[in-house]
Amino acid sequence: MSDASKEKEFEIVIVGAGFSGVYQLYRLREEGFNVRLVEAGAGIGGIWHWNCYPGARVDTHCQIYQFSKKELWNNWSWSERFPGWEEMRRYFDYVDEKLDLSKDVDLNTRVTGAEFNESTNEWSLKTDAGGVYRSKFVVLCTGFASKPYMPDVQGIDTFKGELHHTAAWPQTGIDFTGKRVGVIGTGASGIQVAQEASKVASHVTVFQRTPNLYLPMGQASYSEADNVAMKEELPARFKKRGETFGGFDMDLIAVSGLDVSDEEREETYERLWEAGGFNFWLGSYHDIFSNETVNRTAYDFWLKKTRARITDPVLAEKLAPTEPPHPYGVKRPSLEQWYFDIFNHDNATLVSLKEEPLKKITEAGVETQEASYDFDIIAFATGFDAVTGGLTSINLTGTNGVSLKEKWAIGVRTHLGLATASFPNVLIGYGPQAPTGFCNGPSSAEYQGECIIEMLCHIREKDYARVEADKDAEESWRNQVLELAAGTLFPKADSWYMGANVPGKPKEMLMYPGGLPAYLEAFRNCANDGYQGFNFTK
Ligand code: N01
């Protein structure tokens, strides 16, 4: 808002300008709604605005990590199969220009609190920019990774060098050249920082708690001719997304990994491994996520391939242990490029926090129970209060006076991941109990995004003043999510999928584990049944 003291009124306010929020803005405007998008960051792009640490890179190939609108992909060329954050930012600038988004976006505006007026059926949203937005509907698109998780380690404030969480990295950048760099955490963010640091730092020390079962990224550079050829395939790839478990252009193999010979399984794994990216994970036998025996065959294949990359046998056991730390693939595998190779050089050290637990941060660096390590720069790559954190950090007050944070402190409740009781006229995109973290982000933005748009059009058509999830319906959806998860191996790891990476957060499946097509079918059945499970008021 140009004048922060003023109240502004819209039919719909969207919170968050990542893939989901941008899609909502573009499509809701197309449907003729009076809509405004509010974003905390200084630019659009969601995580690609915040995650500007060296090496930040997408883990989904560019072919499907983009909007499927022809007007957009037809005139855009990708330079790499897995683009870096700078290219993703350029892409969002391009989308902004093409779709003329900025005129309806308020940047540098974080929504801090919201209350519902029962007499007018309107939300009042307060922001840190000082203004108030009044709006009939709110569409929350805060993403799965907008609230960084910083562990409560003693002494963080005392460090004399540069210390940053990867998702709150200084936008001005930090040069690693000749510096001693410590990296805490070995998920996708941690290994990307470590890989980049290893190229120029005097030394990089990586603190690993749980070995991550990395897959080879299979990065490739794309020429203009490659892009021309890619465009030929895009319509088919986009179409395929809605038919696959994870909204990808690859899918799980329908037969059991036990119903094939050892030779056939080995050949399949070899093919998937060579294809790079998530093929070995999301293109594998469907029962790697539910059958421990099949899962172990995937782990053993991974182990063989990974061990071949590491020369030191002691290090090999730390990075790729003989016994799996958890079933294969129930934590999101990160895609590595030269991560294992960095430890074959003198300027990189791996510290196992299982062997020497983290004690504190000191003025000079990191102290474990066994040793002290001095650094110029420390990167906390410790992940996110994922999926729910971005939503619960807004002080959203329900009609019963209970905040969303309080409501979900004893477990998430939503109907179809789209709405939660006592929070009328709030719809959620890319949130809990929806495909979200199991789904390619842009696919979710479009497929689940269309569910939200359809609902809002229905409400307008029927002239309803209010929509709210039914309490029984959300118990039933919660039970479906938890029952589906109980039939899988996912609960066997302390992952962000399970909310188990943040101490004190309830350990429960946060995603809908039935896959995108089943989710869309559930929505379709609900809509065809008069939106059963949602209560509408005129
Ligand atoms: O976070 P993570 P991330 N002491 O939660 C460790 C997406 N993403 O930012 O495994 C010491 O995966 C923790 O250890 P453990 C992608 O979807 C994508 O890397 O809990 N260590 C773990 O090693 C990804 O899945 C891209 O034992 C502590 C690490 O910190 C998701 O974001 C790039 C600790 C956290 O790993 C999250 O990735 C970046 C503590 N107290 C992110 N607490 C790409 O597209 C936590 N850890 C490639």
Boltz pocket constraint, residues with backbone or C-beta under 6 A from the ligand:
constraints:
  - pocket:
      binder: B
      contacts: [[A, 56], [A, 57], [A, 58], [A, 59], [A, 60], [A, 145], [A, 151], [A, 152], [A, 184], [A, 185], [A, 186], [A, 187], [A, 188], [A, 189], [A, 190], [A, 207], [A, 208], [A, 209], [A, 210], [A, 332], [A, 335], [A, 353], [A, 358], [A, 381], [A, 382], [A, 383], [A, 384], [A, 494], [A, 496], [A, 501]]
      max_distance: 6.0
